[in-house]
Amino acid sequence: MKDISLIETNWGQPLSLVISPDGDVQEFSTIEQVKYWLLKRWPIADDARSTALKQVDAAMNCIVPVGVARRAFAAAARSAGFIPEDLVGYTARRAA
């Protein structure tokens, strides 16, 4: 059996988003994780999501800088109604 190693692309400081009304937080630390969420878990299919997917694919293929994909993902997150964790007060989130 061959040992298969998967390489994930780090895109800098993780981006943590509040993803539910209950205050659940998801931390996005790699571009592969972002692509999975955009394809499989994203709540809406809009232009911002499509743009983010295109930029993520381009960054994964070294066509654009990872920062371009990160900004497109942040715009898609805003469009989907997700809020950055650092903009939500602790009392507004439900304790885990």
Number of C-alpha atoms within 10 A of each C-alpha: 3 4 5 6 6 6 7 12 14 14 17 13 10 12 18 16 23 21 19 13 10 12 18 14 16 15 16 18 17 18 22 18 15 22 20 12 14 21 14 9 10 15 15 14 13 11 11 19 23 16 16 24 22 15 24 28 18 16 19 18 10 10 11 14 15 22 14 15 24 21 14 21 25 20 17 24 23 14 16 17 15 19 19 18 19 11 9 13 8 11 7 10 16 10 9 6
